[in-house]
Amino acid sequence: MSSVSMIGIDLAKNVFQLHGCDQFGAVVFRKKLRREGMITYLAKQPACLVAMEACTGSHYWGREIERLGHVVRLIPPAYVKPFVKRQKNDAADAEAICEAAMRPTMRFVAVKNEECQAAAIVFRTRDLLIRQRTQTINALRGYLAEFGIIVAQGPAHVGKLVTVVEDQTNELPDLARSILGVLIETMEALNARIDILNIEITRRSKEDDVARRLMTIPGIGPLIATALPALAPAANSFKRGRDFAAWLGLTPLQHSTGGKQKLGRTSKMGERTLRRLLIIGASAVVRWAARKGAAPGSWLDSMLKRKPIMLVTVALANKIARIAWAIMAKGGVYQAPVAAA
């Protein structure tokens, strides 16, 4: 029987499908295991390459399997899908993972350590609470509209919603007023929790050396400076800043053929949280430059004269991402370029 050189694992909550193959891709075994038997079974296997799709539990299993002496490779699910043959099932998925891992040009995801995963939780939690707050505000506005009370959208008008509910002189029914008060209390509680997380993020930004250096870049504050090291892979996993910007989804899609280059909309194929934060930071810089004026002869000044503001914002976010990669990979702080005479 051929020796196993690679094991593909289709991860799940309780039942896992394993596909073992030799160095030529020939099938050595197909096996189904329950969660409690995974580590025991893999510990008995000779050291080999173990491939899995990058998903929620893949980093945990990657760390556990690496402790057994195996080499772990995590593959983005989108790169595994083309190798699935005909029917979609666990066995076919595990086989496809092995097929994808054998490709010499395949791109892999680095296994995150526990500290990196723990640092990312604060940003995920903050995003969740902000979505809940937005839902609460929208519900409050919608319920008031049912009684003919219209309030403009936007965070700046939330106070008007509260004032309308608390005003005892309007025609809002008391039964509705008491229930809407519950929504207001929920919104205030969410604001308090978001403030706590913002304080924690600010504390981390002051204590971390990389975050302090990133904050020297215009458009990057404490939130983005702490989110970049926590949510992005290690900077040395990218060859250049352009690769990092492409991973964030800040580069255009290509539809090129026949030697003719055709670029489309922004790909949006990377980390959504970081991409959104970088665009928000870039928009603040662009708005300031549009009001106060950019430095004469600078890149931003020439772009604002030729391109729409939204296009300039995304281009600046791309530029900020490349600068951030350079600082994380090579050290140093941001130094503003000298404007052309």
C-alpha positions as CSV (number, residue, x, y, z in Angstrom):
1,M,0.0,0.0,0.0
2,S,1.3,3.5,-0.9
3,S,2.3,5.8,1.9
4,V,0.2,8.8,2.6
5,S,1.8,12.1,1.6
6,M,-1.2,14.3,1.8
7,I,-4.5,14.3,3.7
8,G,-7.4,16.5,2.8
9,I,-10.0,17.2,5.5
10,D,-13.5,18.5,4.9
11,L,-14.2,20.2,8.2
12,A,-17.6,20.2,9.9
13,K,-19.0,20.6,13.4
14,N,-19.0,16.9,14.5
15,V,-18.3,14.6,11.5
16,F,-15.2,15.1,9.3
17,Q,-14.3,13.5,6.0
18,L,-10.7,12.6,5.3
19,H,-9.1,11.9,2.0
20,G,-5.6,10.4,1.9
21,C,-3.4,10.3,-1.2
22,D,0.2,9.5,-2.1
23,Q,2.7,11.8,-3.8
24,F,1.2,11.1,-7.3
25,G,-2.4,11.8,-6.1
26,A,-3.6,8.2,-6.0
27,V,-6.2,7.5,-3.4
28,V,-4.8,5.7,-0.2
29,F,-7.9,5.9,2.0
30,R,-11.2,7.6,2.4
31,K,-12.4,7.9,6.0
32,K,-15.1,9.5,8.0
33,L,-14.3,10.5,11.6
34,R,-16.2,12.1,14.5
35,R,-14.7,15.2,16.2
36,E,-13.4,13.3,19.3
37,G,-11.4,10.9,17.1
38,M,-9.7,13.4,14.8
39,I,-6.5,14.1,16.8
40,T,-6.1,10.5,17.9
41,Y,-6.3,9.3,14.3
42,L,-4.0,12.0,12.9
43,A,-1.4,11.4,15.6
44,K,-1.0,7.8,14.3
45,Q,-0.3,9.0,10.7
46,P,3.2,9.7,9.5
47,A,4.2,13.3,9.2
48,C,2.6,14.6,6.0
49,L,0.8,17.6,4.5
50,V,-2.7,18.2,5.8
51,A,-4.9,20.5,3.7
52,M,-8.2,22.1,4.7
53,E,-10.5,24.9,3.6
54,A,-10.0,28.2,5.4
55,C,-13.1,28.6,7.5
56,T,-14.3,29.3,11.1
57,G,-12.6,26.3,12.8
58,S,-9.7,25.8,10.4
59,H,-7.2,27.9,12.4
60,Y,-7.9,26.0,15.6
61,W,-7.5,22.6,13.8
62,G,-4.5,23.9,12.0
63,R,-2.7,24.7,15.3
64,E,-3.7,21.3,16.8
65,I,-2.5,19.4,13.8
66,E,0.7,21.3,13.5
67,R,1.5,20.2,17.1
68,L,1.4,16.6,15.9
69,G,4.2,17.3,13.4
70,H,2.2,17.7,10.2
71,V,2.5,20.6,7.8
72,V,-0.9,22.4,7.5
73,R,-2.1,24.3,4.4
74,L,-5.4,26.3,4.5
75,I,-7.0,27.0,1.1
76,P,-9.7,29.7,0.4
77,P,-12.9,27.9,-0.4
78,A,-13.3,29.7,-3.7
79,Y,-10.1,28.1,-4.9
80,V,-11.3,24.6,-4.0
81,K,-14.7,24.7,-5.7
82,P,-13.3,24.3,-9.3
83,F,-11.9,20.9,-8.3
84,V,-15.1,19.4,-7.1
85,K,-16.2,16.6,-9.5
86,R,-19.9,16.4,-10.4
87,Q,-21.7,15.6,-7.1
88,K,-21.3,17.8,-4.1
89,N,-20.7,15.7,-0.9
90,D,-18.2,15.5,1.9
91,A,-16.0,12.9,0.2
92,A,-15.9,14.9,-3.1
93,D,-15.0,18.0,-1.1
94,A,-12.1,16.3,0.7
95,E,-10.8,14.9,-2.6
96,A,-11.1,18.4,-4.1
97,I,-9.1,19.9,-1.3
98,C,-6.2,17.4,-2.0
99,E,-6.4,18.2,-5.7
100,A,-6.2,22.0,-5.0
101,A,-3.4,21.7,-2.6
102,M,-1.3,19.9,-5.2
103,R,-1.4,22.8,-7.6
104,P,2.1,24.5,-7.7
105,T,0.5,27.9,-8.0
106,M,-2.1,27.5,-5.3
107,R,-2.4,30.3,-2.7
108,F,-2.7,29.4,0.9
109,V,-3.9,31.2,4.1
110,A,-1.5,31.4,7.0
111,V,-2.7,29.7,10.2
112,K,-3.5,32.3,12.8
113,N,-2.3,32.0,16.4
114,E,-4.6,32.3,19.4
115,E,-3.4,35.9,20.2
116,C,-4.2,37.1,16.7
117,Q,-7.7,35.6,16.7
118,A,-8.4,37.0,20.2
119,A,-7.3,40.5,19.1
120,A,-9.8,40.4,16.2
121,I,-12.8,39.7,18.4
122,V,-13.1,43.3,19.6
123,F,-13.6,44.5,16.0
124,R,-16.1,41.7,15.2
125,T,-18.0,42.5,18.3
126,R,-18.0,46.2,17.6
127,D,-19.3,45.7,14.1
128,L,-22.1,43.5,15.5
129,L,-23.1,46.1,18.1
130,I,-23.1,48.8,15.5
131,R,-25.4,46.8,13.2
132,Q,-27.7,46.2,16.1
133,R,-27.8,49.9,16.9
134,T,-28.5,50.7,13.3
135,Q,-31.4,48.2,13.3
136,T,-32.8,49.7,16.5
137,I,-32.6,53.2,15.1
138,N,-34.3,52.2,11.8
139,A,-37.0,50.3,13.7
140,L,-37.7,53.4,15.8
141,R,-37.9,55.7,12.8
142,G,-40.1,53.2,11.0
143,Y,-42.6,52.9,13.8
144,L,-42.9,56.7,14.2
145,A,-43.5,57.0,10.5
146,E,-46.6,54.8,10.9
147,F,-48.1,57.6,13.0
148,G,-47.2,60.3,10.5
149,I,-44.0,61.4,12.3
150,I,-41.1,61.7,9.9
151,V,-37.5,62.2,11.0
152,A,-34.6,62.5,8.6
153,Q,-32.1,59.7,8.4
154,G,-28.6,59.7,9.8
155,P,-26.9,59.6,13.2
156,A,-27.2,63.4,13.6
157,H,-31.0,63.1,13.8
158,V,-31.2,60.3,16.4
159,G,-31.8,62.9,19.1
160,K,-35.0,64.1,17.3
161,L,-36.4,60.5,17.5
162,V,-35.8,60.4,21.3
163,T,-37.3,63.9,21.7
164,V,-40.5,62.9,19.8
165,V,-41.0,59.8,21.9
166,E,-40.4,61.6,25.2
167,D,-42.7,64.6,24.2
168,Q,-46.0,64.0,26.0
169,T,-47.8,66.7,24.1
170,N,-47.8,65.0,20.7
171,E,-50.5,62.6,19.4
172,L,-48.3,59.5,19.8
173,P,-50.4,56.8,21.6
174,D,-49.2,56.0,25.2
175,L,-49.2,52.3,24.4
176,A,-46.8,52.9,21.5
177,R,-44.8,55.4,23.6
178,S,-43.9,52.9,26.3
179,I,-42.8,50.3,23.8
180,L,-40.7,52.8,21.8
181,G,-39.1,53.7,25.1
182,V,-37.7,50.1,25.2
183,L,-36.0,50.7,21.9
184,I,-34.5,53.9,23.2
185,E,-33.1,52.1,26.2
186,T,-31.7,49.4,24.0
187,M,-30.0,52.0,21.8
188,E,-28.5,53.8,24.8
189,A,-27.2,50.4,26.2
190,L,-25.6,49.6,22.8
191,N,-24.0,53.1,22.7
192,A,-22.5,52.4,26.1
193,R,-21.1,49.1,25.1
194,I,-19.7,50.5,21.9
195,D,-18.0,53.3,23.9
196,I,-16.3,50.6,26.1
197,L,-15.0,48.8,23.0
198,N,-13.7,52.1,21.6
199,I,-11.8,52.8,24.8
200,E,-10.3,49.3,24.6
201,I,-9.2,49.9,21.0
202,T,-7.7,53.3,21.9
203,R,-5.8,51.7,24.7
204,R,-4.4,49.0,22.4
205,S,-3.3,51.6,19.8
206,K,-1.3,53.4,22.4
207,E,0.5,50.3,23.7
208,D,1.3,48.7,20.4
209,D,4.4,49.9,18.5
210,V,3.1,48.9,15.1
211,A,-0.2,50.7,15.7
212,R,1.6,53.9,16.8
213,R,3.7,53.9,13.6
214,L,0.6,53.2,11.4
215,M,-1.1,56.3,12.9
216,T,1.5,58.5,11.3
217,I,-0.3,57.8,8.0
218,P,-3.0,60.4,7.1
219,G,-6.4,58.7,7.2
220,I,-5.4,56.1,9.8
221,G,-6.5,56.5,13.4
222,P,-6.6,54.2,16.4
223,L,-9.3,52.0,15.0
224,I,-7.7,51.2,11.7
225,A,-4.2,51.1,13.2
226,T,-5.2,48.3,15.6
227,A,-7.4,46.5,13.1
228,L,-4.8,46.1,10.4
229,P,-2.4,43.9,12.4
230,A,-5.3,42.0,14.0
231,L,-7.4,41.2,10.9
232,A,-4.7,41.0,8.2
233,P,-2.2,38.2,7.6
234,A,1.4,38.8,8.4
235,A,2.9,41.5,6.2
236,N,5.7,39.2,5.1
237,S,3.1,36.9,3.5
238,F,2.7,39.5,0.7
239,K,5.5,40.2,-1.8
240,R,4.6,43.8,-2.3
241,G,2.1,46.5,-1.2
242,R,0.0,46.0,-4.4
243,D,-0.6,42.4,-3.4
244,F,-1.8,43.5,0.0
245,A,-4.2,46.1,-1.6
246,A,-5.5,43.4,-4.0
247,W,-6.1,41.1,-1.0
248,L,-8.2,43.9,0.6
249,G,-10.3,44.1,-2.6
250,L,-9.2,47.7,-3.4
251,T,-8.1,46.9,-7.0
252,P,-10.3,46.8,-10.1
253,L,-11.6,43.7,-11.7
254,Q,-10.0,42.8,-15.0
255,H,-11.8,41.7,-18.2
256,S,-8.8,41.7,-20.5
257,T,-8.4,39.6,-23.6
258,G,-6.6,39.7,-26.9
259,G,-3.9,42.0,-25.5
260,K,-6.5,44.7,-24.7
261,Q,-6.7,45.7,-21.0
262,K,-10.1,46.4,-19.6
263,L,-10.6,47.3,-16.0
264,G,-13.9,47.2,-14.2
265,R,-15.3,48.1,-10.8
266,T,-13.5,47.5,-7.5
267,S,-13.1,43.8,-6.9
268,K,-14.3,43.8,-3.2
269,M,-12.8,40.3,-2.9
270,G,-10.9,40.7,0.4
271,E,-11.4,41.5,4.0
272,R,-14.6,43.6,4.2
273,T,-14.0,45.2,7.6
274,L,-10.5,46.5,6.7
275,R,-11.6,47.7,3.3
276,R,-14.5,49.6,4.7
277,L,-12.4,51.2,7.4
278,L,-9.7,52.2,4.9
279,I,-12.3,53.8,2.6
280,I,-13.8,55.7,5.5
281,G,-10.4,57.0,6.5
282,A,-9.6,57.9,3.0
283,S,-12.9,59.8,2.6
284,A,-12.1,61.9,5.6
285,V,-8.8,62.9,4.0
286,V,-10.5,63.6,0.6
287,R,-13.2,65.7,2.2
288,W,-10.7,67.8,4.1
289,A,-8.7,68.3,0.9
290,A,-11.8,69.3,-1.0
291,R,-12.7,71.9,1.6
292,K,-9.3,73.3,2.6
293,G,-7.3,72.4,-0.6
294,A,-4.7,69.8,-1.1
295,A,-1.0,70.6,-1.2
296,P,-0.3,72.2,-4.7
297,G,1.4,69.7,-7.0
298,S,0.6,66.7,-4.8
299,W,-0.9,63.4,-6.0
300,L,-4.1,64.1,-4.2
301,D,-4.4,67.6,-5.7
302,S,-3.9,66.4,-9.3
303,M,-6.4,63.5,-8.8
304,L,-9.1,65.8,-7.4
305,K,-8.8,68.1,-10.4
306,R,-9.2,65.2,-12.9
307,K,-11.4,62.5,-11.2
308,P,-14.7,62.1,-9.3
309,I,-14.4,62.3,-5.5
310,M,-15.5,58.7,-4.9
311,L,-13.0,57.4,-7.4
312,V,-10.3,59.4,-5.7
313,T,-11.4,58.1,-2.3
314,V,-11.0,54.4,-3.3
315,A,-7.7,55.2,-5.0
316,L,-6.4,56.9,-1.9
317,A,-7.6,53.9,0.2
318,N,-5.5,51.7,-2.1
319,K,-2.5,54.0,-1.6
320,I,-3.0,54.0,2.2
321,A,-3.1,50.2,2.2
322,R,0.2,50.0,0.3
323,I,1.9,52.5,2.6
324,A,0.6,50.6,5.6
325,W,2.0,47.3,4.2
326,A,5.4,49.0,3.8
327,I,5.4,50.2,7.4
328,M,4.3,46.8,8.8
329,A,6.8,44.8,6.6
330,K,9.8,47.1,6.7
331,G,9.3,49.3,9.8
332,G,9.7,53.0,10.0
333,V,7.0,55.7,10.0
334,Y,5.2,57.6,7.3
335,Q,7.1,60.4,5.6
336,A,5.0,62.8,3.4
337,P,6.4,63.1,-0.1
338,V,7.7,66.4,-1.3
339,A,5.3,68.1,-3.7
340,A,6.7,68.8,-7.2
341,A,7.7,72.4,-7.8
